[in-house]
Amino acid sequence: MNWQKNAFGELFSFIGLDSKKPAKDPKGVSPFFFAGTWLYHDQTTNREHELDIRPNYDVYLDGKLLKTVVEALDDYGITFIDRFGYHLIIKANDYRPISIYDEANNETYVIIESKKNKEL
């Protein structure tokens, strides 16, 4: 029975339902600040990619859902961690997100605001 308690405790901790740990305070950062469809150009592959961040913090890359969890959030950045343990860090200025650091590729990309965001 003790193994079940530990397994469930680890599961709840992993998905953020561990009552022993206080929830991270996002310091009033609106989920809409980082939300949007952002374009960036990968010079290595000479391809343009679309990163879509939803208000619920779901992340889509080129239309495919990335399984991520928010690790950190403040006024100037949001850090996601994917299922492989790699970080995706979105940095912002006072007005909008400006860059993406992809730890899996060890690359930083400049964000270009997409047409979709301009229409909102």
C-alpha distance (Angstrom), angle and dihedral (degrees) to the residues before:
residue distance angle dihedral
M1 . . .
N2 3.81 . .
W3 3.82 91.4 .
Q4 3.82 89.2 55.8
K5 3.78 91.5 52.2
N6 3.80 91.0 50.3
A7 3.81 93.4 45.3
F8 3.80 93.1 49.7
G9 3.80 90.9 44.3
E10 3.80 90.8 53.6
L11 3.80 91.6 46.1
F12 3.81 93.2 49.8
S13 3.80 90.4 45.6
F14 3.82 90.9 50.6
I15 3.81 93.8 51.7
G16 3.79 93.3 41.9
L17 3.79 100.7 -105.1
D18 3.80 97.3 112.9
S19 3.80 105.4 129.4
K20 3.82 91.9 -161.0
K21 3.79 93.1 66.9
P22 3.80 121.1 64.0
A23 3.79 115.4 -121.5
K24 3.80 115.3 -103.3
D25 3.78 111.2 -101.3
P26 3.81 108.8 -129.8
K27 3.84 87.8 -156.8
G28 3.78 93.5 -124.3
V29 3.81 95.2 -57.2
S30 3.79 108.1 159.1
P31 3.80 114.6 -126.4
F32 3.82 86.0 -137.3
F33 3.82 93.2 64.1
F34 3.80 94.0 74.1
A35 3.81 94.7 29.0
G36 3.76 117.1 107.4
T37 3.75 144.0 78.6
W38 3.77 111.1 -73.5
L39 3.78 127.5 -172.1
Y40 3.78 127.0 -150.4
H41 3.78 134.3 174.6
D42 3.79 120.8 -129.3
Q43 3.80 105.8 -150.0
T44 3.80 92.7 -167.7
T45 3.81 92.8 62.3
N46 3.83 95.8 21.7
R47 3.82 89.0 -129.2
E48 3.77 132.6 131.5
H49 3.80 115.7 -132.5
E50 3.79 132.0 -162.3
L51 3.80 119.1 -138.8
D52 3.78 113.4 -168.4
I53 3.81 117.9 -167.8
R54 3.79 114.9 -171.5
P55 3.83 125.3 -152.0
N56 3.82 88.2 -108.7
Y57 3.85 87.2 56.3
D58 3.80 95.5 -108.9
V59 3.80 108.3 151.4
Y60 3.80 124.5 -148.0
L61 3.79 124.1 -173.7
D62 3.80 114.2 -162.6
G63 3.81 88.9 -18.6
K64 3.81 96.2 -50.9
L65 3.80 121.1 114.3
L66 3.80 113.6 -118.5
K67 3.78 113.5 -150.5
T68 3.79 100.6 -126.9
V69 3.78 140.4 151.1
V70 3.79 125.6 -151.0
E71 3.80 106.8 -111.1
A72 3.81 99.6 174.8
L73 3.79 137.1 3.5
D74 3.78 134.2 -176.1
D75 3.81 139.2 142.2
Y76 3.81 93.4 -75.8
G77 3.76 104.5 36.0
I78 3.73 151.6 13.0
T79 3.78 123.8 -151.1
F80 3.77 121.3 -156.1
I81 3.78 124.8 -172.5
D82 3.78 119.5 -153.5
R83 3.79 129.6 -145.4
F84 3.81 90.7 -91.8
G85 3.81 92.9 54.1
Y86 3.81 96.7 -105.6
H87 3.79 120.3 137.8
L88 3.77 126.4 -127.5
I89 3.79 108.2 -165.1
I90 3.78 122.2 -168.4
K91 3.81 113.7 -164.7
A92 3.79 123.7 -163.5
N93 3.76 142.5 -172.0
D94 3.80 123.4 -144.1
Y95 3.80 91.7 -72.8
R96 3.81 111.3 36.3
P97 3.81 146.1 -22.7
I98 3.81 110.4 -65.7
S99 3.81 108.7 178.2
I100 3.77 144.9 20.6
Y101 3.78 124.7 -147.1
D102 3.80 112.8 -160.8
E103 3.79 109.2 -165.0
A104 3.82 92.2 -168.7
N105 3.82 89.5 64.0
N106 3.81 95.5 26.2
E107 3.81 88.0 -130.4
T108 3.79 135.4 130.3
Y109 3.79 117.6 -149.2
V110 3.79 129.2 -164.8
I111 3.80 112.0 -124.1
I112 3.77 118.4 -126.9
E113 3.79 113.7 -159.6
S114 3.79 108.6 -117.8
K115 3.79 127.8 -132.4
K116 3.79 89.2 -112.2
N117 3.82 91.1 63.2
K118 3.79 92.9 47.5
E119 3.81 90.2 56.7
L120 3.83 93.0 53.7
